[in-house]
Amino acid sequence: MQSANIVIPFYSSYGTTHKLAEAVEEGAAKVPGSTVRLRRIPEISSAEEAMSGQDAYEAAQADMAEIPRIEQDDLRWADGIIWGTPTRFGNMAAQVKQFIDTLGGMWFEGELEGKATGVFVSTGSIHGGHETTILTSLVPLIHLGMVFVGVRYSTNDQIMTTEGVGGSPYGPSTMPREDEDVEAPVPEEVQTAQSLGQRVTRVAARLRAPEAAPAKSSA
């Protein structure tokens, strides 16, 4: 198995996406030879002022304070990049998009081309944009030349359930539960997130493998 460097940049308002990011990190770390960095996408001051549930928001931000902020050098170091975002009306959060919008120089130099990528999300409800957020997030990632990796049905039986469990072939997701005693993500969603971490890491390792030397001509 080739080694692979994986970075997981995520934005989280109330800590739910952070928990899913930790599950992705666990999955990626299970692949022999992998090195994983968990990185926080910072807040936008105007968005911070607009947040509802201020106490819960401040508690979640304090819990993530020691996680290093994402830098472009983290992306250069990585062979695979797995993005985490809450949904905002079916799209990635503005905080994530703002960071991606700073990558024009890396796009121009082709620095992210050929790197494996995946996306995981959290939403406010069962119909809150689990799939559309990942699909719309693909647009800038494909412009950057990255290779998208989803989640296989064969390793995630919970995707086939009729229960309200987050996750799709596009990537892992989670959402709040009506039962206040049940915290998100639930075990099935953790499993999907771990599966994505493992799969992106394995694909990233193969993509970075040196090309085979051309066969010598017998002529």
N, C-alpha and C positions, 0 to 999 in steps of 0.2 A: 504494500500500500504506500503510495506517495504521500508525503506530508502536505498539509494545507494550513494556511493562515486564514482565519475567519474573523470578521468584525461584524458586530450586531448593533447598528445604530438604531435607536428607538426614541420616540417621544411619548410621554405618558403624563396625562393631567392628574389622574387620581390614583395611579399605581397599578391599574389593571393590565395595561400593556407592558409595564415593567415586569409583572409576574410572568406573563407569557414569554417575554424576552429571556427570562431566567431559564424557562423550560427549553427554549431553543438553544440556549447556551449549553445546557446539560446534554442535549442530544449531540451537538457538534463536538463536545469534549469527549464523547464516547468513542469517536473514531480515532484509532491509533495514529499517532504522529501529528494530530491536530493541535493548533495553538489558537485560543479563542479570546477575543477582546469584546467586552460589553461596553458600549459607549452611549452616552446620553446626548440627545439633541436638545439644545437649550430652549428655554421659553422666550417668547416675544413679549416685551413689556406690556404692550397694549392688550394682548390676549390675556395676560395675567390679571390685569385690572378688570376684565370682563367676565372672569370665571365665576360661576355660581357655586354654592357649597364651599365657601372660602376655607372653612376649617379643615374639611377633608382634603382640599387641594393643597393647603399649606403642609399638612401632615405628610402627604405623598411626596411632595417636593423635598421635604427634609429627609425622608427616607432614602431618596436617590442622590442626595447632595454629594456623597463621596464617590459616585461613579464618574469617571473622567468624561469630559465633553468630547464629542466627536471632532476630529480634525481631518483635513484632507490627507495628511500623511498616513492616517489609519487606513484610508481607502487605498493608498499606494502600496502599503504593506500587505494588504489582504489579497488572497486568491479568491475568496468568496465573501459576498456582502449580503446580509439578511436584514431587511428593513422592517421596523415595527412602528405602527401608527394607529391611533384611534381614528374612527371614521368621522368625517365632517361632511354631511349631506352627500354621502356616496363617494367622497374623494378622500385622499390623504389629508392629514392636518396641515394647516398653513406653516407650522413650525418645520415640518419635514420638507415641504415644498420649498420653503425659503432656503434651507441648507442645500438642497439639490440645485437650486438656482444659482448657487455660488460656484458650481463646478464647471463653468464655461471653459476655463483654462484646461482642465483635465479632459473635457470633451474634445477640445481643439487638438490636444496632443495625443488623443486616443488612449489615455492612461487606464481607462476602465474597460476597454474593449476585451472581450473574451473571458471576463470574470463571471463566475457563477453568481446568481442572485435569487432571492426569494423574498416574500412579503408575508407578514402576519399582522392581524388587525384585532381591535376590540371595538364593539359597537354598543349602543344603548338598548337594543332590543333585537328580537329574533329576525325582524325584517329591516334592520337598521343599516344595511349596506355591507354585509360580510363579504359578498362576492364582488360587488361593484367597486369597492374601495381597492381591492387587489387588482382588478382588471384595469381600472383607470390609473393606478400607480405604475403599471407596466409601460405607459407611454414614454415618460422621461427615461426610464431605465433602458428601454430599447434604443432610444436616441443616443444613450451613452455607450451602446454597443455591448451591453451585458447579456448573459445567457440565462434565461429564466428557468427556474426549477419549481415545480409544483409538488403536490403530495399524492402519493399513489393510493388508490383504493385498496390495493391488496395488503397494505400494511396498516390500514386505518379502518377497521370494520365499523367504527362509530359513524363514519360518513354516510353509511347506508341506513342509519336508524331514522325512524319517524319522530324521535324525541327532539326536544329543542336543545341540540348540542351544536356548538359552533364548529366550523371547519368545512372545507370543500376541497375538491381536487386542485384548486388554485392556491390554497394555503390555509394555515390554522387561523382560527378566530375564537373569540369568547365574548360573553355578554353578561350583564347582571342577572340574578335569579330572583324570582318572587319570594322564595324562602330566604329570609335574612340570615339564616344559619348556614347557608350554602354559599361559599365564596367562589368567585371566578378567578382563574379558570378551574373548571371541574377536572377530575382525573382524565376523562376522555380527551379533553382539549389539551391538557398537558402532554398526553401521548402523541397527539398530532403535531404539537410544536416540537417535541423531541425528534419525531420522525423527520420533520423538515430540516432541523439542524443537522441530523446525520446525513440526509440525502444531499443537501447543498455542499456539505464538506467533502463527501465522496466525489461528487461531480467536479468540484473545484480542484481536488487533487488530480483527477484525470486530465482536466484541462491544462494544468500547469506542467504535466509530464512532458519531458523533452520529446521532440519528434524523432521518429526512428530514422537512422541514417539511410540514405538511398542505396539501393542494391547496386553493386558494381557490375558494370556491363561486361559480358563475356566476349564482346566483339574485339 
